Amino acid sequence: MNTYANTTRPIKPTEHSILPMPMPVQGASPHSALEPILHLSLPVFLIDNALRVVELNTAAQHVVNDNWLSIEGTKLTFREDKNALQIRMAGQRVLCHGKENTNSPKSERLYLNTNDDELRAFTLTQCPIKPELLLVTIEGDLHHDGQAMQRFASAFGLSKCETRVISLMVSGQKPKQIAYTLNISIHTVRSHLRSLYSKLRVRDFNDALILAVRLLS
């Protein structure tokens, strides 16, 4: 019984896909290198840099047609146009990896606001079989919802916005990146930071980050 067919959904020719499916590996099934990833419980999409979907797993099917994500034709569409732009820009950097005279990363992780109260992590990785394609894995609001972060926020009396800010700090973002990710002004970020410094009883950004990393590790 072909269980793989029950857990992934290729875009069929009748759906007007303009992309070829990944080429078979000699001596293996056509998608053998992708199966371990596509069988993850996390949503996984195989796309090109124009956000056209070649394949998606069962978990991805569950988030499609949510109020923040859909597939129109074969194209992955976000409620927020800014999210699509960030995915495409990150995809270009990832797909440029390996070309001469480039320092682009092999993979890239983005934190995007997908709903008013949800921040999701998107990991873009170059496809191992078709290097012109991207594997996109979506994770939930892990930093905000994680038990360690909840305990941290509760211990210091952090608001939801302050928790988001400290979460993004821990993930490596600077104030301007945080402002862009949360779609707020840099002045609002600085206001949240001042409140964080007061509640954490630290002097500056670096002290707050060191404290958070130590307590969350």
C-alpha positions as CSV (number, residue, x, y, z in Angstrom):
1,M,0.0,0.0,0.0
2,N,1.4,3.4,-1.0
3,T,1.1,5.4,2.2
4,Y,3.1,8.2,0.7
5,A,0.3,9.0,-1.7
6,N,-2.0,9.4,1.3
7,T,0.3,11.9,3.1
8,T,1.3,14.3,0.3
9,R,-0.5,16.2,-2.3
10,P,1.3,16.8,-5.6
11,I,-0.1,19.6,-7.8
12,K,-1.6,17.6,-10.7
13,P,-1.3,18.6,-14.4
14,T,-5.0,19.3,-14.4
15,E,-4.4,22.0,-11.9
16,H,-2.2,23.7,-14.5
17,S,1.1,23.3,-12.7
18,I,3.9,24.8,-14.8
19,L,6.7,23.1,-12.8
20,P,8.2,19.7,-13.3
21,M,8.1,17.4,-10.3
22,P,11.5,16.5,-8.7
23,M,13.5,14.1,-10.9
24,P,13.8,10.5,-9.7
25,V,17.0,9.4,-7.9
26,Q,18.6,6.4,-9.6
27,G,17.6,3.2,-7.8
28,A,15.1,5.0,-5.5
29,S,11.5,6.1,-5.6
30,P,11.0,9.6,-7.2
31,H,10.6,11.4,-3.8
32,S,12.7,9.3,-1.5
33,A,14.9,12.2,-0.5
34,L,11.9,14.4,0.3
35,E,9.8,11.8,2.1
36,P,11.4,12.3,5.6
37,I,10.6,16.0,5.4
38,L,7.2,15.7,3.8
39,H,6.2,13.2,6.5
40,L,6.9,15.7,9.3
41,S,3.9,16.8,11.5
42,L,4.8,20.4,10.6
43,P,3.4,22.0,7.5
44,V,5.9,21.6,4.6
45,F,5.5,23.2,1.1
46,L,7.7,22.6,-1.9
47,I,7.6,25.8,-4.0
48,D,9.5,27.8,-6.5
49,N,10.6,31.4,-5.9
50,A,7.4,32.7,-7.4
51,L,5.6,30.9,-4.6
52,R,4.0,28.3,-6.9
53,V,3.4,25.1,-5.1
54,V,4.7,21.8,-6.5
55,E,3.9,19.7,-3.5
56,L,2.6,19.9,0.1
57,N,2.2,17.4,3.0
58,T,-0.9,16.6,5.0
59,A,-0.1,19.1,7.7
60,A,0.3,21.8,5.1
61,Q,-3.2,21.0,3.7
62,H,-4.6,21.7,7.1
63,V,-3.4,25.3,7.2
64,V,-4.3,26.0,3.5
65,N,-7.5,28.0,3.3
66,D,-7.0,29.3,6.8
67,N,-7.8,33.0,7.1
68,W,-4.1,33.9,6.5
69,L,-2.9,31.4,3.9
70,S,-4.4,29.8,0.7
71,I,-3.5,28.4,-2.7
72,E,-4.9,30.3,-5.6
73,G,-4.4,28.1,-8.7
74,T,-0.9,26.8,-7.8
75,K,0.3,30.0,-6.0
76,L,0.8,30.3,-2.3
77,T,-1.1,33.4,-1.2
78,F,-0.9,35.3,2.1
79,R,-3.5,37.6,3.6
80,E,-0.7,40.1,4.1
81,D,1.2,40.9,0.9
82,K,4.2,41.9,3.0
83,N,4.6,38.2,4.1
84,A,4.7,37.0,0.5
85,L,7.3,39.6,-0.3
86,Q,9.5,38.6,2.6
87,I,9.2,34.9,1.7
88,R,10.2,35.7,-1.9
89,M,13.2,37.8,-0.9
90,A,14.4,35.2,1.6
91,G,13.9,32.5,-1.1
92,Q,16.1,34.5,-3.5
93,R,18.9,34.6,-1.0
94,V,18.7,30.9,-0.2
95,L,18.6,29.9,-3.9
96,C,21.6,32.1,-4.6
97,H,23.7,30.0,-2.2
98,G,26.4,28.1,-3.9
99,K,26.8,30.5,-6.8
100,E,30.1,32.1,-7.3
101,N,30.9,35.2,-5.2
102,T,27.9,35.0,-2.9
103,N,27.5,34.6,0.9
104,S,23.8,33.7,0.8
105,P,22.7,31.2,3.4
106,K,21.7,27.6,2.7
107,S,18.5,28.2,4.7
108,E,16.8,31.1,6.3
109,R,14.3,31.5,9.1
110,L,11.7,34.3,9.2
111,Y,9.2,35.3,11.9
112,L,6.0,36.6,10.3
113,N,2.8,37.9,11.7
114,T,0.2,35.7,10.1
115,N,-2.8,36.9,12.2
116,D,-3.3,39.7,14.6
117,D,-2.3,37.4,17.5
118,E,0.0,34.8,15.9
119,L,3.6,35.0,15.0
120,R,4.8,32.0,13.0
121,A,8.3,30.8,12.0
122,F,9.0,30.0,8.4
123,T,12.2,28.1,7.5
124,L,13.2,28.1,3.8
125,T,15.7,25.5,2.6
126,Q,17.0,24.7,-0.8
127,C,15.4,21.4,-2.1
128,P,18.0,18.6,-2.1
129,I,16.7,17.1,-5.4
130,K,15.7,20.2,-7.3
131,P,18.0,23.0,-6.2
132,E,15.9,25.6,-8.0
133,L,13.0,24.8,-5.6
134,L,12.5,25.6,-1.9
135,L,11.2,23.6,1.0
136,V,9.2,25.9,3.3
137,T,8.4,24.6,6.8
138,I,6.0,26.5,9.0
139,E,6.0,26.4,12.8
140,G,3.5,27.9,15.2
141,D,4.0,30.7,17.6
142,L,6.7,28.7,19.4
143,H,8.5,31.4,21.3
144,H,5.3,33.0,22.6
145,D,3.5,29.8,23.4
146,G,6.4,27.8,24.7
147,Q,6.2,26.8,28.3
148,A,9.6,28.3,29.1
149,M,8.6,31.6,27.6
150,Q,5.3,31.6,29.3
151,R,7.0,31.1,32.7
152,F,9.5,33.8,31.9
153,A,6.8,36.3,30.9
154,S,4.7,35.4,34.0
155,A,7.7,35.8,36.3
156,F,8.4,39.3,35.1
157,G,4.9,40.4,34.4
158,L,5.4,40.9,30.7
159,S,2.6,41.9,28.4
160,K,1.9,40.0,25.2
161,C,3.7,42.6,23.1
162,E,6.7,42.6,25.4
163,T,6.8,38.8,25.2
164,R,6.8,39.0,21.4
165,V,9.7,41.5,21.5
166,I,11.9,39.5,23.9
167,S,11.1,36.3,21.8
168,L,12.4,38.0,18.7
169,M,15.4,39.3,20.5
170,V,16.2,35.7,21.6
171,S,15.8,34.6,18.0
172,G,18.5,37.1,16.9
173,Q,16.5,40.1,15.7
174,K,17.5,43.7,16.3
175,P,15.0,46.5,17.0
176,K,14.5,47.5,13.3
177,Q,13.9,43.9,12.4
178,I,11.5,43.5,15.3
179,A,9.6,46.5,14.1
180,Y,9.3,45.1,10.6
181,T,8.3,41.6,11.8
182,L,5.6,42.9,14.1
183,N,4.5,45.6,11.7
184,I,5.0,48.4,14.2
185,S,7.1,51.5,14.3
186,I,10.6,51.6,15.7
187,H,9.4,54.1,18.3
188,T,6.9,51.5,19.5
189,V,9.6,48.9,19.7
190,R,11.8,51.2,21.7
191,S,8.8,51.9,24.1
192,H,8.4,48.1,24.6
193,L,12.2,47.8,25.2
194,R,12.2,50.5,27.9
195,S,9.4,48.7,29.6
196,L,11.3,45.4,29.3
197,Y,14.4,46.9,30.8
198,S,12.4,48.2,33.7
199,K,10.7,44.9,34.4
200,L,13.8,42.8,33.9
201,R,15.9,45.3,35.9
202,V,18.6,45.6,33.3
203,R,20.3,48.5,31.7
204,D,20.1,47.9,27.9
205,F,19.3,45.6,25.0
206,N,22.4,43.3,25.5
207,D,21.7,42.9,29.3
208,A,18.1,41.9,28.6
209,L,19.1,39.5,25.9
210,I,21.7,37.8,28.1
211,L,19.2,37.5,31.0
212,A,16.5,36.0,28.7
213,V,18.9,33.5,27.0
214,R,20.2,32.4,30.4
215,L,16.8,31.9,32.0
216,L,15.3,30.3,28.9
217,S,18.1,27.8,28.2
